[in-house]
Amino acid sequence: MNRLLASVNIFVEPSQKDQVLTALAELKNIEEIYEVAGEYDIVSLVSASCLEEFRDVLQKKIMKIQGIKSTITTIILHPHKGPRCLSVKANTTSLAK
């Protein structure tokens, strides 16, 4: 079964960015973290088994980290290019057999 995957774009207090990055790296549901230039300060990829688990991770873990001001979340429906496409194609191929 595929896991829910979401991009969580994070706005951070500038003086707290290093502490936020360290705290995010310790969360098991966060698969990737990027420090970025632009509208957001950090972009992360978060996985969960279901929407309820994702909501708990966002509300009870990510938003509780000191220095995080706010987030914008995008649920990923289907990958079209990148390393995650290989696992999606493999799962589709094995289901077709």
MMTF fields as JSON, N, C-alpha, C and O atoms, coordinates in Angstrom:
{
  "mmtfVersion": "1.0.0",
  "mmtfProducer": "UNKNOWN",
  "numBonds": 387,
  "numAtoms": 388,
  "numGroups": 97,
  "numChains": 1,
  "numModels": 1,
  "chainsPerModel": [1],
  "groupsPerChain": [97],
  "chainIdList": ["A"],
  "bondAtomList": [4, 2, 8, 6, 12, 10, 16, 14, 20, 18, 24, 22, 28, 26, 32, 30, 36, 34, 40, 38, 44, 42, 48, 46, 52, 50, 56, 54, 60, 58, 64, 62, 68, 66, 72, 70, 76, 74, 80, 78, 84, 82, 88, 86, 92, 90, 96, 94, 100, 98, 104, 102, 108, 106, 112, 110, 116, 114, 120, 118, 124, 122, 128, 126, 132, 130, 136, 134, 140, 138, 144, 142, 148, 146, 152, 150, 156, 154, 160, 158, 164, 162, 168, 166, 172, 170, 176, 174, 180, 178, 184, 182, 188, 186, 192, 190, 196, 194, 200, 198, 204, 202, 208, 206, 212, 210, 216, 214, 220, 218, 224, 222, 228, 226, 232, 230, 236, 234, 240, 238, 244, 242, 248, 246, 252, 250, 256, 254, 260, 258, 264, 262, 268, 266, 272, 270, 276, 274, 280, 278, 284, 282, 288, 286, 292, 290, 296, 294, 300, 298, 304, 302, 308, 306, 312, 310, 316, 314, 320, 318, 324, 322, 328, 326, 332, 330, 336, 334, 340, 338, 344, 342, 348, 346, 352, 350, 356, 354, 360, 358, 364, 362, 368, 366, 372, 370, 376, 374, 380, 378, 384, 382],
  "bondOrderList": [1, 1, 1, 1, 1, 1, 1, 1, 1, 1, 1, 1, 1, 1, 1, 1, 1, 1, 1, 1, 1, 1, 1, 1, 1, 1, 1, 1, 1, 1, 1, 1, 1, 1, 1, 1, 1, 1, 1, 1, 1, 1, 1, 1, 1, 1, 1, 1, 1, 1, 1, 1, 1, 1, 1, 1, 1, 1, 1, 1, 1, 1, 1, 1, 1, 1, 1, 1, 1, 1, 1, 1, 1, 1, 1, 1, 1, 1, 1, 1, 1, 1, 1, 1, 1, 1, 1, 1, 1, 1, 1, 1, 1, 1, 1, 1],
  "groupList": [{"groupName": "MET", "atomNameList": ["N", "CA", "C", "O"], "elementList": ["N", "C", "C", "O"], "formalChargeList": [0, 0, 0, 0], "bondAtomList": [1, 0, 2, 1, 3, 2], "bondOrderList": [1, 1, 2], "singleLetterCode": "M", "chemCompType": "L-PEPTIDE LINKING"}, {"groupName": "ASN", "atomNameList": ["N", "CA", "C", "O"], "elementList": ["N", "C", "C", "O"], "formalChargeList": [0, 0, 0, 0], "bondAtomList": [1, 0, 2, 1, 3, 2], "bondOrderList": [1, 1, 2], "singleLetterCode": "N", "chemCompType": "L-PEPTIDE LINKING"}, {"groupName": "ARG", "atomNameList": ["N", "CA", "C", "O"], "elementList": ["N", "C", "C", "O"], "formalChargeList": [0, 0, 0, 0], "bondAtomList": [1, 0, 2, 1, 3, 2], "bondOrderList": [1, 1, 2], "singleLetterCode": "R", "chemCompType": "L-PEPTIDE LINKING"}, {"groupName": "LEU", "atomNameList": ["N", "CA", "C", "O"], "elementList": ["N", "C", "C", "O"], "formalChargeList": [0, 0, 0, 0], "bondAtomList": [1, 0, 2, 1, 3, 2], "bondOrderList": [1, 1, 2], "singleLetterCode": "L", "chemCompType": "L-PEPTIDE LINKING"}, {"groupName": "ALA", "atomNameList": ["N", "CA", "C", "O"], "elementList": ["N", "C", "C", "O"], "formalChargeList": [0, 0, 0, 0], "bondAtomList": [1, 0, 2, 1, 3, 2], "bondOrderList": [1, 1, 2], "singleLetterCode": "A", "chemCompType": "L-PEPTIDE LINKING"}, {"groupName": "SER", "atomNameList": ["N", "CA", "C", "O"], "elementList": ["N", "C", "C", "O"], "formalChargeList": [0, 0, 0, 0], "bondAtomList": [1, 0, 2, 1, 3, 2], "bondOrderList": [1, 1, 2], "singleLetterCode": "S", "chemCompType": "L-PEPTIDE LINKING"}, {"groupName": "VAL", "atomNameList": ["N", "CA", "C", "O"], "elementList": ["N", "C", "C", "O"], "formalChargeList": [0, 0, 0, 0], "bondAtomList": [1, 0, 2, 1, 3, 2], "bondOrderList": [1, 1, 2], "singleLetterCode": "V", "chemCompType": "L-PEPTIDE LINKING"}, {"groupName": "ILE", "atomNameList": ["N", "CA", "C", "O"], "elementList": ["N", "C", "C", "O"], "formalChargeList": [0, 0, 0, 0], "bondAtomList": [1, 0, 2, 1, 3, 2], "bondOrderList": [1, 1, 2], "singleLetterCode": "I", "chemCompType": "L-PEPTIDE LINKING"}, {"groupName": "PHE", "atomNameList": ["N", "CA", "C", "O"], "elementList": ["N", "C", "C", "O"], "formalChargeList": [0, 0, 0, 0], "bondAtomList": [1, 0, 2, 1, 3, 2], "bondOrderList": [1, 1, 2], "singleLetterCode": "F", "chemCompType": "L-PEPTIDE LINKING"}, {"groupName": "GLU", "atomNameList": ["N", "CA", "C", "O"], "elementList": ["N", "C", "C", "O"], "formalChargeList": [0, 0, 0, 0], "bondAtomList": [1, 0, 2, 1, 3, 2], "bondOrderList": [1, 1, 2], "singleLetterCode": "E", "chemCompType": "L-PEPTIDE LINKING"}, {"groupName": "PRO", "atomNameList": ["N", "CA", "C", "O"], "elementList": ["N", "C", "C", "O"], "formalChargeList": [0, 0, 0, 0], "bondAtomList": [1, 0, 2, 1, 3, 2], "bondOrderList": [1, 1, 2], "singleLetterCode": "P", "chemCompType": "L-PEPTIDE LINKING"}, {"groupName": "GLN", "atomNameList": ["N", "CA", "C", "O"], "elementList": ["N", "C", "C", "O"], "formalChargeList": [0, 0, 0, 0], "bondAtomList": [1, 0, 2, 1, 3, 2], "bondOrderList": [1, 1, 2], "singleLetterCode": "Q", "chemCompType": "L-PEPTIDE LINKING"}, {"groupName": "LYS", "atomNameList": ["N", "CA", "C", "O"], "elementList": ["N", "C", "C", "O"], "formalChargeList": [0, 0, 0, 0], "bondAtomList": [1, 0, 2, 1, 3, 2], "bondOrderList": [1, 1, 2], "singleLetterCode": "K", "chemCompType": "L-PEPTIDE LINKING"}, {"groupName": "ASP", "atomNameList": ["N", "CA", "C", "O"], "elementList": ["N", "C", "C", "O"], "formalChargeList": [0, 0, 0, 0], "bondAtomList": [1, 0, 2, 1, 3, 2], "bondOrderList": [1, 1, 2], "singleLetterCode": "D", "chemCompType": "L-PEPTIDE LINKING"}, {"groupName": "THR", "atomNameList": ["N", "CA", "C", "O"], "elementList": ["N", "C", "C", "O"], "formalChargeList": [0, 0, 0, 0], "bondAtomList": [1, 0, 2, 1, 3, 2], "bondOrderList": [1, 1, 2], "singleLetterCode": "T", "chemCompType": "L-PEPTIDE LINKING"}, {"groupName": "TYR", "atomNameList": ["N", "CA", "C", "O"], "elementList": ["N", "C", "C", "O"], "formalChargeList": [0, 0, 0, 0], "bondAtomList": [1, 0, 2, 1, 3, 2], "bondOrderList": [1, 1, 2], "singleLetterCode": "Y", "chemCompType": "L-PEPTIDE LINKING"}, {"groupName": "GLY", "atomNameList": ["N", "CA", "C", "O"], "elementList": ["N", "C", "C", "O"], "formalChargeList": [0, 0, 0, 0], "bondAtomList": [1, 0, 2, 1, 3, 2], "bondOrderList": [1, 1, 2], "singleLetterCode": "G", "chemCompType": "PEPTIDE LINKING"}, {"groupName": "CYS", "atomNameList": ["N", "CA", "C", "O"], "elementList": ["N", "C", "C", "O"], "formalChargeList": [0, 0, 0, 0], "bondAtomList": [1, 0, 2, 1, 3, 2], "bondOrderList": [1, 1, 2], "singleLetterCode": "C", "chemCompType": "L-PEPTIDE LINKING"}, {"groupName": "HIS", "atomNameList": ["N", "CA", "C", "O"], "elementList": ["N", "C", "C", "O"], "formalChargeList": [0, 0, 0, 0], "bondAtomList": [1, 0, 2, 1, 3, 2], "bondOrderList": [1, 1, 2], "singleLetterCode": "H", "chemCompType": "L-PEPTIDE LINKING"}],
  "groupTypeList": [0, 1, 2, 3, 3, 4, 5, 6, 1, 7, 8, 6, 9, 10, 5, 11, 12, 13, 11, 6, 3, 14, 4, 3, 4, 9, 3, 12, 1, 7, 9, 9, 7, 15, 9, 6, 4, 16, 9, 15, 13, 7, 6, 5, 3, 6, 5, 4, 5, 17, 3, 9, 9, 8, 2, 13, 6, 3, 11, 12, 12, 7, 0, 12, 7, 11, 16, 7, 12, 5, 14, 7, 14, 14, 7, 7, 3, 18, 10, 18, 12, 16, 10, 2, 17, 3, 5, 6, 12, 4, 1, 14, 14, 5, 3, 4, 12],
  "groupIdList": [1, 2, 3, 4, 5, 6, 7, 8, 9, 10, 11, 12, 13, 14, 15, 16, 17, 18, 19, 20, 21, 22, 23, 24, 25, 26, 27, 28, 29, 30, 31, 32, 33, 34, 35, 36, 37, 38, 39, 40, 41, 42, 43, 44, 45, 46, 47, 48, 49, 50, 51, 52, 53, 54, 55, 56, 57, 58, 59, 60, 61, 62, 63, 64, 65, 66, 67, 68, 69, 70, 71, 72, 73, 74, 75, 76, 77, 78, 79, 80, 81, 82, 83, 84, 85, 86, 87, 88, 89, 90, 91, 92, 93, 94, 95, 96, 97],
  "secStructList": [7, 7, 7, 3, 3, 3, 3, 3, 3, 3, 3, 3, 7, 4, 4, 4, 2, 2, 2, 2, 2, 2, 2, 2, 2, 6, 7, 6, 6, 3, 3, 3, 3, 3, 3, 7, 1, 1, 1, 7, 1, 3, 3, 3, 3, 3, 3, 3, 1, 1, 2, 2, 2, 2, 2, 2, 0, 0, 0, 0, 0, 4, 4, 4, 1, 6, 6, 3, 3, 3, 3, 3, 3, 3, 3, 3, 7, 7, 7, 7, 1, 1, 2, 2, 2, 2, 2, 2, 2, 2, 2, 2, 2, 2, 2, 2, 7],
  "xCoordList": [0.838, 0.0, 0.881, 1.855, 0.542, 1.309, 1.02, -0.098, 2.046, 1.894, 1.502, 1.845, 0.788, 0.466, 1.769, 2.589, 1.961, 3.153, 2.712, 1.847, 3.315, 2.957, 4.203, 5.197, 4.127, 5.147, 4.677, 3.591, 5.496, 5.173, 6.189, 7.372, 5.7, 6.53, 6.439, 5.346, 7.6, 7.648, 8.248, 9.297, 7.553, 8.047, 8.651, 8.022, 9.869, 10.625, 11.118, 11.426, 11.186, 11.856, 13.331, 13.97, 13.886, 15.26, 16.302, 17.212, 16.185, 17.177, 17.059, 17.928, 15.991, 15.742, 15.921, 15.658, 16.364, 16.39, 17.22, 16.768, 18.414, 19.255, 18.588, 18.638, 17.966, 17.294, 16.086, 15.823, 15.359, 14.213, 14.667, 14.066, 15.721, 16.237, 16.663, 16.4, 17.316, 17.744, 16.534, 16.516, 15.534, 14.337, 13.564, 13.078, 13.446, 12.749, 13.461, 12.815, 14.787, 15.571, 15.356, 15.593, 14.917, 14.691, 13.322, 13.086, 12.426, 11.087, 11.098, 11.538, 10.616, 10.681, 9.808, 10.111, 8.742, 7.853, 8.399, 7.892, 9.418, 9.984, 11.062, 12.086, 10.803, 11.712, 12.806, 13.927, 12.488, 13.458, 13.253, 12.133, 14.363, 14.314, 15.238, 16.372, 14.73, 15.511, 15.436, 14.343, 16.578, 16.616, 16.558, 17.351, 15.63, 15.398, 15.423, 15.291, 15.595, 15.455, 14.14, 13.818, 13.398, 12.11, 11.072, 11.385, 9.844, 8.738, 8.84, 8.533, 9.271, 9.381, 10.835, 11.737, 11.047, 12.399, 12.867, 14.045, 11.926, 12.232, 11.124, 9.946, 11.505, 10.548, 10.861, 12.011, 9.83, 10.035, 9.043, 7.954, 9.424, 8.526, 8.184, 9.068, 6.908, 6.422, 5.575, 4.718, 5.81, 4.997, 4.21, 4.614, 3.08, 2.229, 1.409, 1.233, 0.913, 0.116, -1.288, -1.934, -1.768, -3.113, -3.202, -2.278, -4.299, -4.488, -4.494, -3.979, -5.072, -5.119, -3.717, -3.415, -2.855, -1.476, -0.759, -0.03, -0.967, -0.333, -0.77, 0.064, -2.068, -2.582, -1.93, -1.573, -1.775, -1.136, 0.324, 0.785, 1.044, 2.45, 2.541, 3.374, 1.684, 1.717, 1.359, 2.079, 0.245, -0.24, 0.522, 0.794, 0.863, 1.439, 2.963, 3.573, 3.58, 5.04, 5.628, 6.36, 5.314, 5.931, 5.563, 6.449, 4.279, 3.845, 4.231, 4.12, 4.677, 5.114, 6.589, 7.072, 7.304, 8.725, 8.879, 8.316, 9.643, 9.878, 10.604, 11.613, 10.083, 10.689, 9.896, 10.111, 8.969, 8.116, 6.957, 6.215, 6.809, 5.736, 4.459, 3.374, 4.59, 3.425, 3.885, 5.07, 2.913, 3.215, 2.16, 1.045, 2.541, 1.61, 1.838, 2.959, 0.772, 0.881, 0.245, -0.815, 0.913, 0.388, 0.449, 1.528, -0.705, -0.742, -0.344, -0.89, 0.593, 1.051, 0.148, 0.037, -0.493, -1.431, -0.735, -1.041, 0.221, 0.889, 2.2, 2.205, 3.307, 4.577, 4.643, 4.178, 5.217, 5.35, 6.799, 7.076, 7.727, 9.138, 9.925, 9.604, 10.951, 11.789, 11.887, 11.267, 12.661, 12.912, 11.652, 11.602, 10.656, 9.424, 8.62, 7.792, 8.849, 8.137, 8.531, 7.712, 9.76, 10.202, 9.399, 8.99, 9.167, 8.413, 6.947, 6.305, 6.399, 5.007, 4.852, 3.897, 5.79, 5.728, 5.904, 5.226, 6.802, 7.017, 5.765, 5.406, 5.094, 3.876, 2.768, 2.011, 2.658, 1.65, 1.907, 0.974, 3.181, 3.527, 3.23, 2.703, 3.56, 3.327, 1.846, 1.43, 1.028, -0.422, -1.04, -2.059, -0.427, -0.985, -0.741, -1.422, 0.226, 0.556, -0.453, -0.312],
  "yCoordList": [-1.188, 0.0, 1.248, 1.324, 2.217, 3.453, 4.338, 4.374, 5.046, 5.978, 7.348, 7.714, 8.092, 9.472, 10.26, 10.064, 11.144, 11.971, 13.422, 13.73, 14.304, 15.722, 16.583, 16.24, 17.7, 18.734, 19.703, 20.273, 19.885, 20.846, 21.976, 21.801, 23.137, 24.329, 25.119, 25.414, 25.459, 25.966, 27.371, 27.644, 28.245, 29.594, 29.551, 29.055, 30.071, 29.934, 31.302, 32.182, 31.463, 32.631, 32.54, 31.521, 33.569, 33.495, 33.061, 32.301, 33.523, 33.184, 31.725, 31.239, 31.037, 29.673, 28.611, 27.431, 29.02, 28.093, 26.841, 25.738, 26.974, 25.8, 24.828, 23.614, 25.364, 24.513, 23.808, 22.644, 24.509, 23.91, 22.785, 21.71, 23.019, 21.974, 20.735, 19.61, 20.937, 19.808, 19.043, 17.813, 19.759, 19.109, 18.361, 17.255, 18.941, 18.268, 16.976, 15.967, 17.012, 15.833, 14.652, 13.508, 14.909, 13.838, 13.161, 12.119, 13.735, 13.161, 12.064, 12.284, 10.892, 9.732, 9.885, 9.285, 10.663, 10.813, 11.775, 11.82, 12.532, 13.47, 12.744, 12.327, 12.605, 11.859, 12.737, 12.274, 13.997, 14.902, 16.302, 16.702, 17.044, 18.421, 19.259, 18.872, 20.414, 21.33, 22.735, 23.244, 23.363, 24.788, 25.502, 25.201, 26.445, 27.043, 28.567, 29.159, 29.183, 30.627, 30.856, 30.139, 31.832, 32.1, 32.408, 32.924, 32.088, 32.413, 31.689, 32.266, 30.429, 29.625, 29.587, 29.975, 29.115, 28.941, 27.489, 27.225, 26.554, 25.122, 24.412, 24.733, 23.448, 22.561, 21.146, 20.708, 20.439, 19.061, 18.14, 18.564, 16.884, 15.845, 14.957, 14.398, 14.838, 14.09, 12.935, 13.111, 11.741, 10.588, 10.113, 10.308, 9.486, 8.931, 7.795, 7.709, 6.932, 5.802, 6.225, 5.536, 7.353, 7.836, 9.321, 9.891, 9.93, 11.35, 11.669, 12.706, 10.785, 11.017, 11.03, 11.878, 10.099, 10.097, 11.372, 11.976, 11.777, 13.003, 14.197, 15.006, 14.316, 15.42, 15.444, 16.509, 14.263, 14.184, 14.634, 15.369, 14.196, 14.599, 16.108, 16.756, 16.668, 18.105, 18.891, 19.811, 18.525, 19.308, 19.041, 19.966, 17.788, 17.427, 17.376, 17.343, 17.368, 17.317, 18.535, 19.316, 18.696, 19.776, 21.143, 21.96, 21.407, 22.728, 23.006, 24.145, 21.998, 22.184, 22.574, 22.905, 22.536, 22.88, 24.39, 25.178, 24.77, 26.188, 26.829, 26.31, 27.954, 28.661, 28.544, 29.323, 27.572, 27.456, 28.427, 28.377, 29.319, 30.31, 29.765, 29.908, 29.133, 28.59, 27.641, 27.567, 26.914, 25.969, 26.082, 26.552, 25.643, 25.46, 24.046, 23.672, 23.268, 21.856, 21.576, 22.108, 20.731, 20.247, 18.728, 18.152, 18.068, 16.608, 16.199, 16.716, 15.288, 14.81, 13.667, 12.652, 13.84, 12.83, 11.705, 10.529, 12.086, 11.075, 11.647, 12.738, 10.934, 11.408, 11.12, 10.078, 12.041, 11.847, 11.76, 11.258, 12.239, 12.158, 12.19, 12.949, 11.367, 11.338, 9.933, 9.003, 9.775, 8.438, 7.745, 6.515, 8.48, 7.85, 7.213, 6.337, 7.636, 7.054, 5.603, 4.802, 5.252, 3.875, 2.931, 1.862, 3.305, 2.43, 2.382, 1.344, 3.484, 3.488, 2.581, 1.807, 2.66, 1.796, 0.335, -0.532, 0.051, -1.334, -1.892, -3.043, -1.102, -1.549, -1.777, -2.741, -0.895, -1.04, -2.282, -3.008, -2.527, -3.69, -4.983, -5.93, -5.035, -6.251, -6.497, -7.652, -5.446, -5.604, -6.117, -6.806, -5.783, -6.189, -7.665, -8.249, -8.281, -9.692, -10.642, -11.856],
  "zCoordList": [0.0, 0.0, 0.0, 0.749, -0.832, -0.911, 0.289, 0.801, 0.723, 1.836, 1.309, 0.185, 2.12, 1.808, 1.846, 2.742, 0.882, 0.819, 0.653, -0.166, 1.437, 1.374, 1.42, 2.059, 0.734, 0.838, 1.915, 1.817, 2.936, 3.992, 3.895, 4.187, 3.477, 3.323, 4.62, 5.102, 5.182, 6.549, 6.602, 6.019, 7.315, 7.621, 9.021, 9.955, 9.166, 10.409, 10.888, 10.084, 12.205, 12.778, 12.357, 12.619, 11.716, 11.196, 12.227, 11.898, 13.441, 14.468, 14.952, 15.676, 14.553, 15.032, 13.935, 14.171, 12.748, 11.611, 11.882, 11.573, 12.446, 12.705, 13.684, 13.488, 14.734, 15.713, 15.087, 15.388, 14.222, 13.547, 12.628, 12.624, 11.848, 10.956, 11.738, 11.313, 12.87, 13.707, 14.241, 14.213, 14.724, 15.272, 14.184, 14.425, 13.008, 11.901, 11.504, 11.223, 11.482, 11.084, 12.027, 11.642, 13.239, 14.212, 14.065, 14.676, 13.27, 13.109, 12.052, 10.923, 12.42, 11.509, 10.268, 9.236, 10.337, 9.186, 8.13, 7.009, 8.479, 7.509, 6.715, 7.255, 5.415, 4.543, 3.944, 3.733, 3.669, 3.066, 3.63, 3.944, 3.755, 4.247, 3.369, 3.088, 2.944, 2.122, 2.704, 2.955, 2.92, 3.236, 1.893, 1.002, 1.734, 0.424, 0.494, 1.565, -0.664, -0.814, -1.545, -2.493, -1.115, -1.744, -0.692, 0.381, -1.007, -0.106, 1.24, 2.284, 1.211, 2.436, 2.883, 2.141, 4.1, 4.619, 4.485, 4.242, 4.646, 4.608, 3.843, 4.001, 3.014, 2.351, 2.818, 2.781, 3.256, 3.698, 3.009, 2.621, 2.858, 2.368, 3.555, 4.205, 3.825, 4.985, 4.497, 3.631, 5.051, 4.688, 5.9, 7.046, 5.618, 6.67, 6.072, 4.856, 6.941, 6.464, 6.053, 5.263, 6.581, 6.274, 6.611, 7.192, 6.249, 6.498, 7.993, 8.41, 8.793, 10.239, 10.84, 11.679, 10.42, 10.913, 10.479, 11.264, 9.231, 8.751, 9.587, 9.994, 9.846, 10.655, 12.033, 12.536, 12.646, 13.963, 13.905, 14.778, 12.882, 12.729, 12.567, 13.201, 11.719, 11.478, 12.741, 13.128, 13.379, 14.522, 15.817, 16.582, 16.061, 17.362, 17.379, 18.447, 16.197, 16.152, 15.44, 16.048, 14.171, 13.391, 13.96, 14.212, 14.166, 14.634, 16.088, 16.542, 16.818, 18.203, 18.299, 19.381, 17.178, 17.187, 17.359, 16.6, 18.358, 18.628, 17.447, 16.972, 16.983, 15.867, 14.581, 13.653, 14.504, 13.324, 13.481, 14.462, 12.488, 12.526, 11.898, 12.462, 10.719, 10.027, 8.926, 8.598, 8.361, 7.282, 6.183, 6.409, 5.004, 3.894, 3.384, 3.04, 3.337, 2.981, 1.631, 1.301, 0.855, -0.411, -0.399, -0.257, -0.545, -0.623, -2.038, -3.013, -2.149, -3.458, -3.893, -3.204, -5.037, -5.536, -6.291, -6.094, -7.172, -7.992, -8.525, -9.095, -8.35, -8.904, -10.407, -10.867, -11.154, -12.598, -13.045, -14.134, -12.23, -12.558, -11.264, -10.35, -11.189, -9.994, -9.417, -9.932, -8.353, -7.806, -7.295, -7.282, -6.883, -6.379, -7.507, -7.254, -8.734, -9.871, -10.08, -10.53, -9.765, -9.94, -9.052, -9.504, -7.801, -6.905, -7.293, -7.129, -7.806, -8.25, -9.454, -9.523, -10.423, -11.602, -11.224, -11.776, -10.291, -9.855, -9.2, -9.446, -8.371, -7.72, -8.736, -8.616, -9.748, -10.768, -11.61, -11.953, -11.946, -12.741, -11.987, -12.572, -10.694, -9.929, -9.735, -9.645, -9.666, -9.532, -10.818, -10.786, -11.962, -13.257, -13.545, -14.388, -12.854, -13.125, -12.543, -12.688]
}
